[in-house]
Amino acid sequence: MKKLLQYLFKRPILWVAHRFSAAPQKDIVFASLTDLYASAPDDTDNRVKLISTDVLSAKFIIFSDQHKGDKSAADDFKKCERNYIAALEFYNENKFNFIDLGDSEELWKFKADKILPANKKALTAEAAFHPERFYKTFGNHDLIWKNKPDVFFLLRKYFTMPLPVYEGIVIHLKTSENILKIFLTHGHQGDAMSDNNGFSTWIIAHIWLPLQRYLKVKVNTPSKDFSLRNEHNIMMSEWSALQQNCILVTGHTHVPVFASGRYYNHPSNIIPGKNQQQIKPSYFNTGCCCFDDGDITGVEIGDGFIRLIKWHKANGKSERKVLEEIDIENLINDLKN
C-alpha cells in the first residue's frame, strides 16, 4: 500500500509546489543580484563580506544546501552526514577556508531546537574551522540566520560568537595580471519560494512533510549529472555573463553546474539557442549536500584551480572525486574571449 501511495502522491505534490511557488522571474533575479553585488565595495551593514587574496594562496571549499533536519524520515541530510563530516575534516586539516552558502539548516520543515541537537557532529565539524576561515551565509530555508539575536541565542552553544552571517561574499582573487571577482550568494534571488514565501512554507509544513515522513519520499535524485538544465540556473548564468572579470557561485537549485557548462560535453548543458563554445564560463553551482544517494557536491578553489568536486562512499570510506576543473588563469582568458 505504501509503495502505491508513493507512486500516486509524489509527482502531484512536487508539481503543485513547483507550479505555484517556484517560478523565478528574470527581471527580479537580475535586479536582486545586481543590487547585492553592487553593495560589496562599500557595504556598511555587513550584508556582503569582501575577501582579498591571490590565486596561489587561495584555498576555499564551498558547500551549500545541507538542509539539516531532525534525523526523522523527512530529513534529507542524514544520509549525507558521514561524507559531509569527512569532507570538512579533510579541508580543515588542509587549512581551507569554508564558505557555507546557505540552507544549511532546514527551518521550513523543522524547528531549530530539534535540528541543532540532532546535528551536533556536523555542527562541531563546521565550528572546528578557525573563525577567520569560516564564512556563513543564509538561504531561504534558514532565513532566520539573517537575525543577529537568533544567531546568538541559538548557535552560541556550537560556534564562537559573534558569528556574522552574510547575504553574499565577494572574493577579489589576484592573479599575475588580473583580479578575478568571485561573487557568492545562496541564489534564491527572484525565486517565488524565497524569503519564506507563505504558500511554499504552508505546502511544506502541512502537506509535504507529513506525506514525506509517512511515505519516505525523497526530493533529491542521486548526484550523477551536473548539467545546466534548471531554469533558475540558466538565468543565473545569463546574469553572470553580463559581468566583467566576475564569476557567480550559488547553490539553491541542488543542481551542480561547472562554468555554465562550457567545458562539459553534455547536450543539456547548452543554453537554448547558443553554441557551447559561445557560452561564457561565468556561472558555478555547488549542487547540494542532501542527495538521496548520500553523496555531496561542492565547489573547491585551490592550487590555482577551480573545481567541481564530489564526496562519496567508496571502498567503505568517504572519498573525494574531482568532477571538473580548470586552471583559473585559463578561466580568466576564456571569460575575456
C-alpha positions in Angstrom: 0.0 0.0 0.0 2.8 2.4 0.9 4.5 1.9 -2.5 1.2 2.6 -4.2 0.7 5.8 -2.3 4.3 6.8 -3.1 3.6 6.4 -6.8 0.3 8.3 -6.6 1.3 11.2 -4.5 5.0 12.1 -5.2 4.5 13.7 -8.6 1.3 15.7 -7.9 2.8 17.2 -4.7 6.0 18.2 -6.4 4.2 19.6 -9.4 1.9 21.8 -7.2 4.9 23.1 -5.2 6.8 23.9 -8.4 3.9 25.3 -10.4 2.6 27.7 -7.8 5.7 28.7 -5.7 8.9 28.2 -7.7 8.7 30.4 -10.8 11.8 32.7 -11.0 11.3 35.9 -12.8 14.2 37.1 -14.8 13.9 40.8 -14.2 13.7 40.2 -10.4 16.6 37.7 -10.5 18.8 40.2 -12.4 17.8 43.2 -10.2 18.3 41.3 -6.9 21.8 40.0 -7.9 22.9 43.4 -9.3 21.8 45.2 -6.1 23.6 42.7 -3.8 26.8 42.6 -6.0 26.9 46.4 -6.2 26.8 46.8 -2.4 30.0 44.9 -1.9 32.6 47.7 -2.2 31.2 50.0 0.4 29.0 47.6 2.4 28.2 49.3 5.8 25.5 46.9 7.1 27.6 43.7 7.0 25.4 42.4 4.2 28.3 41.4 2.0 31.8 40.1 3.0 34.7 41.3 0.9 37.8 39.0 0.9 41.1 39.7 -0.9 43.6 37.0 -1.7 45.8 35.8 -4.5 45.4 32.8 -6.8 48.4 30.9 -5.5 47.4 31.0 -1.8 43.6 30.9 -2.2 42.0 27.8 -0.6 38.2 27.7 -0.4 35.7 24.9 -0.1 32.1 26.0 -0.8 29.2 23.8 0.3 25.5 24.7 0.4 22.1 23.1 0.9 22.8 20.7 3.6 19.1 21.0 4.8 20.0 19.5 8.2 16.9 18.0 9.8 15.8 16.2 12.9 17.0 12.7 11.8 13.4 11.6 11.1 12.4 10.0 7.8 11.8 13.5 6.4 15.4 14.5 7.0 17.2 14.8 3.6 20.7 15.4 5.2 21.1 12.3 7.4 22.3 10.0 4.6 25.0 12.6 3.6 26.2 13.4 7.1 29.1 10.9 7.0 30.5 12.3 3.7 29.9 15.8 4.8 31.8 15.5 8.1 34.7 13.6 6.4 35.0 16.4 3.8 35.0 19.1 6.4 37.7 17.3 8.4 39.8 17.0 5.3 39.5 20.6 4.3 40.1 21.9 7.8 43.2 19.8 8.2 44.5 21.2 4.9 43.8 24.8 6.0 41.0 25.6 3.6 38.5 28.4 4.2 35.0 27.0 4.5 32.1 29.0 2.9 28.7 27.7 3.9 26.4 29.1 1.2 23.0 28.8 2.8 20.1 26.5 3.5 22.4 24.8 6.0 19.5 24.1 8.3 16.1 23.0 7.1 13.9 25.5 9.1 10.9 25.3 6.9 10.2 21.7 8.0 11.7 21.6 11.5 12.3 23.8 14.5 15.8 24.9 15.4 15.6 23.3 18.8 15.1 19.9 17.1 17.7 20.4 14.3 20.7 21.6 16.2 21.0 18.9 18.9 20.4 16.2 16.3 23.3 17.5 14.2 25.9 18.1 16.9 28.6 16.2 15.0 28.1 18.2 11.8 28.0 21.5 13.6 31.1 20.6 15.6 32.9 19.9 12.3 31.9 23.3 11.0 32.8 25.1 14.2 36.3 23.4 14.1 37.3 25.8 11.4 39.0 28.9 12.8 36.6 31.8 12.9 38.8 33.6 10.3 38.4 30.7 8.0 34.7 30.1 8.3 32.1 32.2 6.4 28.4 31.6 6.7 25.6 32.9 4.5 21.8 32.4 4.8 19.4 31.0 2.3 15.7 30.9 2.0 15.3 27.8 4.2 17.4 29.2 7.0 16.5 32.9 6.7 16.4 33.0 10.5 20.2 33.5 10.5 19.7 36.9 9.0 18.7 38.0 12.5 21.6 38.5 14.9 19.7 37.7 18.1 18.6 34.3 16.6 22.2 33.6 15.7 23.5 34.4 19.1 20.9 32.6 21.2 20.5 29.5 19.0 24.1 29.0 17.8 26.2 30.2 20.7 26.4 26.6 22.0 28.1 25.5 18.8 30.0 28.4 17.4 32.3 31.2 18.7 30.4 34.4 18.9 30.0 36.8 17.3 29.2 34.8 14.2 28.5 37.1 11.3 26.1 35.7 8.7 26.1 37.3 5.3 23.8 37.5 2.3 26.7 37.5 -0.1 30.5 37.2 -0.3 32.9 38.7 -2.9 36.4 37.4 -3.3 38.9 39.5 -5.1 41.3 36.9 -6.4 44.6 38.5 -7.6 46.4 36.7 -10.5 49.6 37.6 -12.3 47.8 40.3 -14.5 44.2 40.5 -13.3 41.8 40.5 -10.4 39.0 37.9 -10.8 35.9 38.7 -8.7 34.1 35.7 -7.3 30.6 36.6 -6.2 28.9 34.1 -3.9 25.4 34.1 -2.7 22.8 31.4 -1.9 20.9 32.0 -5.2 17.3 32.2 -4.1 17.0 35.8 -5.5 14.0 36.1 -7.7 12.5 32.7 -6.8 9.0 32.9 -5.6 9.9 30.3 -2.9 12.5 32.6 -1.4 12.1 34.9 1.7 9.9 32.3 3.4 7.1 32.6 0.9 3.9 31.8 2.8 2.3 29.4 0.3 5.5 27.4 -0.1 6.0 27.1 3.7 2.4 26.0 4.2 2.7 23.4 1.5 5.9 22.0 3.0 4.8 22.1 6.6 1.2 20.9 6.3 1.1 18.7 3.2 4.6 17.6 2.0 6.2 17.0 5.4 3.5 14.6 6.8 3.5 12.7 3.4 7.3 12.6 3.2 7.5 11.2 6.8 4.9 8.6 6.1 5.9 7.6 2.6 9.7 8.2 3.0 9.7 10.0 -0.4 12.9 11.9 -1.2 13.1 15.0 -3.4 16.7 14.9 -4.4 18.0 12.5 -7.0 21.5 10.9 -7.0 24.3 13.3 -7.9 25.1 11.7 -11.3 24.6 14.7 -13.5 25.8 18.3 -13.4 24.1 20.0 -16.3 22.8 23.5 -16.9 19.2 22.4 -17.3 17.4 24.2 -14.5 15.5 27.4 -15.4 16.9 29.3 -12.4 20.5 28.2 -13.2 20.1 29.4 -16.7 19.0 32.9 -15.5 22.0 33.0 -13.1 24.3 32.1 -15.9 22.9 34.8 -18.1 23.3 37.4 -15.4 26.9 36.4 -14.7 27.7 36.6 -18.4 26.9 40.3 -18.3 29.5 41.0 -15.7 33.2 41.9 -16.3 36.0 39.9 -14.7 33.5 38.1 -12.5 32.1 34.6 -11.9 29.0 33.8 -9.9 28.8 30.9 -7.4 25.4 29.9 -6.0 23.6 26.9 -4.5 19.8 26.8 -4.0 18.8 24.7 -7.1 20.6 21.5 -5.9 21.8 21.1 -9.5 25.7 21.2 -9.8 26.9 23.4 -12.6 30.5 24.0 -13.7 31.4 27.1 -15.7 28.0 27.4 -17.2 28.5 24.0 -18.9 31.2 25.4 -21.2 33.7 22.6 -20.8 31.4 19.6 -20.1 30.3 17.8 -23.2 26.7 17.2 -22.3 23.8 18.3 -24.5 21.6 19.6 -21.6 24.4 21.9 -20.6 23.9 24.1 -23.7 21.8 27.1 -23.2 19.0 27.0 -25.8 19.9 29.0 -28.9 23.6 29.1 -28.1 26.6 27.2 -29.2 28.6 25.6 -26.3 31.8 27.4 -27.4 29.9 30.7 -27.2 28.9 30.2 -23.6 30.7 32.4 -21.2 32.1 30.2 -18.4 30.9 32.5 -15.6 28.5 30.5 -13.5 29.0 27.8 -11.0 26.6 26.0 -8.7 27.7 23.9 -5.7 24.9 21.4 -6.0 23.9 20.2 -2.5 24.8 18.1 0.5 21.5 16.2 0.6 21.5 13.9 -2.4 19.4 10.8 -1.9 22.5 8.5 -2.5 24.4 10.1 0.3 26.9 12.0 -2.0 27.6 15.6 -1.6 28.9 18.1 -4.2 30.7 21.5 -3.8 33.0 24.0 -5.5 36.7 24.0 -4.5 39.3 26.6 -5.1 42.9 25.7 -4.6 46.3 25.1 -6.2 45.4 27.7 -8.8 42.3 25.7 -10.0 38.6 25.9 -9.5 36.9 22.5 -9.3 33.5 20.9 -9.0 34.0 18.1 -6.5 32.0 15.2 -5.1 32.5 13.3 -1.9 31.1 9.8 -2.0 31.4 6.4 -0.3 33.9 4.2 -1.9 35.7 1.1 -0.5 33.9 1.6 2.7 35.1 5.1 3.3 34.4 8.7 2.2 36.4 9.8 -0.8 36.9 13.0 -2.8 36.4 12.9 -6.6 37.1 15.8 -9.0 34.2 16.0 -11.5 35.5 19.1 -13.4 38.4 21.5 -13.1 40.1 24.3 -14.9 43.2 26.5 -14.2 41.9 29.9 -13.0 44.3 31.7 -15.4 42.8 29.8 -18.3 39.3 30.5 -17.0 40.1 34.2 -16.9 41.3 34.1 -20.5 38.1 32.3 -21.6 36.0 34.9 -19.7 37.7 37.6 -21.7 37.3 35.9 -25.0 
